[in-house]
Amino acid sequence: MVREEPKIGIAGGAGPYAGIDLARMILEETVAEKDQDYLPTVQISTPEQIEDRTRFLLGEETINPAHALFRNIMDLEFLGATIVGLPCNTAHAERIWSVLNHNLEQAGCRARLLDMIAETADFLNQECPGVRTVGILSTIGTWRAAFYPALLEPKGYKVVVLKEEQQQQIHDEALFHPRHGIKVQDYPVT
């Protein structure tokens, strides 16, 4: 007998490896004894269609990545996804996230788009109740958008962020370096 489960959609391509990493984590966290026990997932990854989120936030790109992300989420819903994860911190910046959610609402999308930033705050609260200081390492776009401090500080967390020069170095070297950056290599040098 086939069980009816919610199907998890993964809106990949906003950092192509992030979608793969999310799929891997879903598999690793699933309690399964056989193939049929795993949660059903569907992933769409169209990195060539999604504008660079950081460049958009910095005013270096004019096309909002929300539009391509919207099309992908609608396609995921068509494929049966009932809940969708978007594994990209920078896509949660207000200038992108609000447009994406507005477009989904206007289109009548029934798939639930998870807010990764709110989920992170909930996880910290539930799983790490003694933690009151949180450090943020991110793209320069996420750093400038400052949505983690905006969400976490009112909840009583001390949020530690880097100075701009240090943040730019993390962005350029740890994330986007062509040989070892985690955003451009599957298994970067550690």
Number of C-alpha atoms within 10 A of each C-alpha: 3 5 7 7 9 14 19 23 29 26 29 27 25 27 21 21 19 21 23 18 14 18 20 11 11 16 15 11 10 11 11 12 8 7 7 10 11 15 16 16 20 16 23 18 20 16 15 11 15 20 20 20 28 21 15 17 23 13 10 11 14 11 15 21 24 23 17 20 28 20 16 23 28 21 16 24 21 12 15 17 23 19 19 22 20 22 25 20 20 25 25 23 22 14 16 19 18 14 16 24 15 13 17 21 11 9 11 10 17 13 21 16 19 13 15 16 17 15 11 14 15 13 12 17 16 10 9 10 9 9 11 15 12 15 12 15 15 19 23 23 21 21 24 16 19 16 17 22 19 11 16 22 14 9 12 10 17 15 16 12 17 14 9 12 10 12 19 17 14 19 20 15 15 22 19 17 16 14 12 17 20 20 20 17 16 14 11 15 10 7
